[in-house]
């Protein structure tokens, strides 16, 4: 079995190199209106997404040529070692194109089907979030430990929205139900960064429905190793929260979704 501690330096090296590439290329990418789209008119992709993924694959597979690889932009390969790298070469592409400083490179190593090491690099602020299964999470050299708000009424909640218009409308209706029951809501536009911010304490919890494995592979490990409870539900929702907020938020979200399904416009009451 591969040692996660030996995988982490590869993840860090790759994430930092790709982040430097993206930061250097940001000024020459062009306007957001010039970007291509993937699944919808709002799901953007640029030459830099592809260049970043190519660099990640070159570094990772150069160091570990027999490992499997899964990248958001389509790079894939079957390995023989039991290790699979799951990468998002640019999480927050829309932010990147607009110059909004909330985008990251996410690199995770999965060993025998379980996330074992991960690095999420925020080049704009030169912050490297790392985690190794069973060994904790860090931002740079600083150990991370989740505390979080005492209850939902004082919790700052992060979330994200689908690129599909009908899904976004449903998510907005659910959010309208939730807002009165929490302190406030933030939407940065990069799932991996939101998860790391849970670990760092910049937000108290994060939830989102419909994100992909590469969106939360590394960030989810960072949050979990910092002490958050990270759960992937059958409907595709991912939740990362301190233990004291996890189950209450599940109930709150379930109630909100039931009210939306029933056509109710009365928001969930805060506790």
Beta strands, then each sheet from edge to edge (+ up, - down):
strand 1: 36-37
strand 2: 44-45
strand 3: 68-71
strand 4: 76-77
strand 5: 83-91
strand 6: 104-111
strand 7: 114-122
strand 8: 127-132
strand 9: 136-139
strand 10: 142-144
strand 11: 156-159
strand 12: 184-186
strand 13: 205-209
strand 14: 229-232
strand 15: 237-241
sheet 1: 1+ 2-
sheet 2: 4+ 3- 5- 6+ 7- 8+ 9- 10+
sheet 3: 12+ 11+ 13+ 15- 14+
end
